[in-house]
Amino acid sequence: ASPWPEVIWLKDGVPVSKKVTISNAEGTSQLLIPSAERTDTGIYTIIVKNIVGQETFSIEIRVTDEPKPPGPVELDENVSGTVTISWTASPDEKRDDRLHYMVTKRDSVKRTWHTIADRVFNNKFTACNIMPGREYQFRVYAKNDMGSSKQSESTKWLIPAKKEKFTVKMPESKACDLRCPPKFLVPLKMHTAPQGYECYMTCAIKGDPTPHVTWLRNNISLNTNTNYFISNTCGVCSLLILRVGSKDTGEYKVAAENALGRAESSTKLTVRE
């Protein structure tokens, strides 16, 4: 500049303190802080001016260090399955607006430390998914731009697991009663047979005890009639007429009976000449 300007240094808008040394030489100006402290943090502005005009330039200087660790860590269970971790603030918290906290956790199963919260700007954090029967421990660190503090460690935390008595409830056994009265699963069907041909009648019955089966024609028992072939195999009852004649025309009936009841099924046989 010409003529040579006046040089003024300000800190946060006011002249710098006397402990700061300022050295001006041709074309340069130097500001020296012999032993920096946190209070020297601020916005430093240099003003150069002469009769022609003036120019300014500002820069932020932060004087910091690794923070001191937070105070004692306390644990409290406000809600089942969670633990609230609280701690006393680091001594550097008030004078470092960028200071924050990190919380880590270790349990008796995983046995390794891992971060559960970072950039916490207050002095409390609630950890979830705390399992009964596991032993937990927590560490809290203060952090800033320079790094992290030493840890502050909690005591060990254990919620005893409730031991429930294991019991097996067996349902009351009931006697299985399979008995049932006779019932026709397949009833008799209507039959029309040419004279001289055979005729085969069949039906299916269930019942327990096994029913006694009687074949009847026009209400007369056929069980002992040798002109008819009667069989009963596993509940399938059949009647066979080898050569149908006009005398075989009529109503045929099957009667099934046991101690629990009786059932009947009937049909008609028509003989064509």
PELIN-V70166 format. One record per residue. N is the residue number from 1. RES is the residue in one small letter. PHI is phi in radians with two decimals (999 if undefined). PSI is psi in radians with two decimals (NA if undefined). NEAR is the number of other ideal C-beta (glycine too) atoms within 10 Angstrom. Layout:
N,RES,PHI,PSI,NEAR
N,RES,PHI,PSI,NEAR
This chain:
1,a,999,2.72,14
2,s,-2.55,2.18,6
3,p,-1.19,2.87,8
4,w,-0.93,2.23,11
5,p,-1.41,2.87,18
6,e,-1.45,2.41,12
7,v,-1.98,2.22,15
8,i,-2.24,2.31,16
9,w,-1.91,2.33,16
10,l,-2.18,2.63,16
11,k,-2.14,2.07,18
12,d,0.94,0.64,10
13,g,1.54,-0.04,9
14,v,-2.18,2.75,9
15,p,-0.99,2.53,10
16,v,-1.14,2.76,19
17,s,-1.26,2.90,10
18,k,-1.23,-0.34,6
19,k,-1.27,-0.28,11
20,v,-1.45,2.29,15
21,t,-1.73,2.23,11
22,i,-2.02,2.23,13
23,s,-2.14,2.12,9
24,n,-1.95,2.32,14
25,a,-2.34,3.10,7
26,e,-1.11,2.02,5
27,g,1.45,-0.04,7
28,t,-2.44,2.75,8
29,s,-2.51,2.34,14
30,q,-2.20,2.35,10
31,l,-1.98,2.24,15
32,l,-2.19,2.21,9
33,i,-1.83,1.90,16
34,p,-1.03,-0.79,7
35,s,-2.42,1.72,6
36,a,-1.21,2.47,11
37,e,-2.22,2.92,9
38,r,-1.04,-0.52,12
39,t,-1.19,-0.23,9
40,d,-1.42,-0.07,17
41,t,-1.12,2.41,17
42,g,2.86,-3.01,16
43,i,-1.72,2.04,12
44,y,-1.76,2.30,18
45,t,-2.19,2.32,17
46,i,-1.89,2.30,16
47,i,-2.06,2.22,15
48,v,-2.11,2.27,17
49,k,-2.61,2.60,14
50,n,-2.48,-2.89,13
51,i,-1.25,-0.26,7
52,v,-1.51,-0.60,9
53,g,3.00,-2.94,9
54,q,-2.54,2.77,13
55,e,-2.43,2.55,11
56,t,-2.29,2.70,11
57,f,-2.61,2.39,9
58,s,-2.16,2.64,11
59,i,-2.57,2.54,8
60,e,-1.64,2.33,8
61,i,-2.09,2.22,13
62,r,-2.01,2.17,14
63,v,-1.82,2.01,12
64,t,-2.54,3.13,17
65,d,-2.75,2.95,12
66,e,-1.01,2.33,15
67,p,-1.25,2.75,26
68,k,-1.33,2.61,14
69,p,-1.16,2.71,20
70,p,-1.19,2.95,24
71,g,-1.39,-2.88,14
72,p,-0.95,2.53,12
73,v,-1.80,2.27,20
74,e,-2.07,2.61,14
75,l,-2.12,2.51,16
76,d,-2.64,2.45,12
77,e,-1.82,1.81,12
78,n,-1.59,-0.64,8
79,v,-2.20,2.42,10
80,s,-1.01,2.35,8
81,g,1.51,0.07,12
82,t,-2.31,2.80,13
83,v,-2.35,2.24,21
84,t,-1.65,2.09,14
85,i,-1.73,2.17,25
86,s,-2.26,2.65,17
87,w,-2.61,2.76,22
88,t,-1.36,2.46,15
89,a,-1.09,2.62,14
90,s,-1.11,2.52,24
91,p,-1.03,-0.35,14
92,d,-1.57,-0.01,19
93,e,-1.08,-0.73,19
94,k,-1.22,-0.52,9
95,r,-1.82,0.13,12
96,d,-2.33,1.78,20
97,d,-1.28,-0.12,11
98,r,-1.79,0.07,12
99,l,-1.27,2.39,21
100,h,-2.54,-3.09,19
101,y,-2.22,2.67,27
102,m,-2.21,2.40,19
103,v,-2.05,2.30,20
104,t,-2.12,2.81,18
105,k,-2.42,2.59,21
106,r,-2.46,2.43,16
107,d,-2.18,2.98,16
108,s,-1.30,-0.12,13
109,v,-1.69,-0.91,10
110,k,-1.41,-0.61,10
111,r,1.08,0.26,7
112,t,-2.17,2.58,8
113,w,-1.43,2.36,13
114,h,-2.50,2.63,9
115,t,-1.32,2.27,11
116,i,-1.95,-0.22,15
117,a,-2.78,2.45,16
118,d,-2.45,2.79,12
119,r,0.94,0.85,8
120,v,-1.59,2.12,16
121,f,-1.80,0.19,10
122,n,-2.17,-2.91,9
123,n,-2.01,0.63,17
124,k,-2.74,2.51,13
125,f,-2.65,2.47,18
126,t,-1.89,2.10,14
127,a,-1.63,2.37,18
128,c,-1.84,3.10,9
129,n,1.00,0.76,8
130,i,-1.49,2.06,19
131,m,-1.64,2.31,12
132,p,-1.07,2.53,11
133,g,1.56,-0.13,12
134,r,-1.84,2.55,14
135,e,-1.71,2.25,12
136,y,-2.05,2.67,20
137,q,-2.53,2.53,18
138,f,-2.22,2.59,26
139,r,-2.23,2.49,19
140,v,-2.14,2.32,27
141,y,-2.09,2.50,21
142,a,-1.62,2.42,26
143,k,-2.35,2.59,19
144,n,-2.58,-2.83,20
145,d,-1.12,-0.43,12
146,m,-1.51,-0.40,13
147,g,2.60,-2.69,12
148,s,-2.14,2.74,15
149,s,-1.44,3.12,21
150,k,-1.22,2.77,13
151,q,-1.38,2.66,17
152,s,-1.92,2.17,19
153,e,-1.89,2.46,14
154,s,-1.48,2.95,21
155,t,-1.29,2.98,10
156,k,-1.39,2.50,12
157,w,-2.13,2.24,19
158,l,-2.45,2.21,14
159,i,-1.82,1.96,16
160,p,-1.04,2.43,7
161,a,-1.38,2.37,10
162,k,-1.35,2.15,7
163,k,-1.54,1.94,7
164,e,-1.66,2.38,6
165,k,-1.21,2.22,4
166,f,-1.51,2.08,5
167,t,-2.24,2.55,5
168,v,-1.96,2.10,4
169,k,-1.71,1.93,5
170,m,-1.57,2.32,5
171,p,-1.14,2.58,5
172,e,-1.11,2.26,5
173,s,-1.35,2.32,6
174,k,-1.98,2.42,6
175,a,-1.10,2.29,4
176,c,-1.49,1.95,5
177,d,-1.72,1.86,7
178,l,-1.62,0.01,5
179,r,-1.17,2.49,10
180,c,-2.74,2.65,14
181,p,-1.26,2.89,17
182,p,-1.06,2.51,24
183,k,-2.62,2.41,13
184,f,-1.50,2.05,18
185,l,-1.40,-0.68,10
186,v,-2.29,1.96,13
187,p,-1.37,3.02,14
188,l,-1.20,2.62,20
189,k,-1.93,2.76,10
190,m,-1.16,2.50,8
191,h,-2.28,2.42,17
192,t,-2.28,2.10,11
193,a,-2.24,2.44,20
194,p,-1.21,2.58,11
195,q,-1.10,2.38,13
196,g,1.57,-0.15,11
197,y,-1.72,2.90,12
198,e,-1.46,2.74,12
199,c,-2.34,2.33,19
200,y,-2.16,2.06,12
201,m,-1.93,2.47,20
202,t,-2.60,2.72,14
203,c,-2.72,2.93,20
204,a,-2.20,2.36,15
205,i,-2.29,2.52,22
206,k,-2.20,2.76,16
207,g,2.95,2.63,23
208,d,-2.48,2.04,14
209,p,-1.13,2.81,12
210,t,-0.97,2.15,14
211,p,-1.20,2.66,25
212,h,-1.52,2.22,14
213,v,-1.88,2.32,19
214,t,-2.21,2.25,16
215,w,-1.68,2.38,20
216,l,-2.34,2.53,17
217,r,-2.14,2.13,18
218,n,0.90,0.73,10
219,n,1.17,0.31,10
220,i,-1.96,2.27,10
221,s,-1.11,2.42,12
222,l,-1.90,0.02,18
223,n,-1.03,-0.52,11
224,t,-1.86,0.10,7
225,n,-1.46,2.07,13
226,t,-1.33,-0.11,6
227,n,-1.38,-0.16,11
228,y,-2.14,2.39,18
229,f,-1.72,1.91,13
230,i,-1.94,2.38,17
231,s,-2.46,2.73,11
232,n,-2.51,1.82,16
233,t,-2.12,1.97,7
234,c,0.91,0.68,9
235,g,1.59,-0.12,18
236,v,-1.67,1.96,13
237,c,-1.83,2.37,24
238,s,-2.44,2.69,16
239,l,-2.37,2.28,21
240,l,-2.14,2.23,13
241,i,-1.94,2.05,21
242,l,-1.22,-0.82,12
243,r,-2.27,1.89,12
244,v,-1.32,2.34,21
245,g,-2.22,3.06,12
246,s,-1.09,-0.46,8
247,k,-1.19,-0.30,9
248,d,-1.50,-0.14,19
249,t,-1.12,2.47,15
250,g,2.60,-2.94,15
251,e,-1.68,2.22,12
252,y,-1.89,2.47,22
253,k,-2.42,2.51,19
254,v,-2.02,2.21,26
255,a,-2.04,2.17,18
256,a,-2.01,2.33,25
257,e,-2.54,2.37,16
258,n,-2.44,-2.97,17
259,a,-1.15,-0.31,10
260,l,-1.73,-0.21,13
261,g,2.89,-2.94,13
262,r,-2.50,2.55,13
263,a,-2.47,2.59,18
264,e,-2.32,2.65,15
265,s,-2.50,2.38,18
266,s,-2.33,2.82,13
267,t,-2.71,3.00,15
268,k,-2.09,2.49,12
269,l,-1.92,2.16,20
270,t,-1.95,2.26,12
271,v,-1.83,2.17,20
272,r,-1.60,2.37,9
273,e,-1.50,NA,6
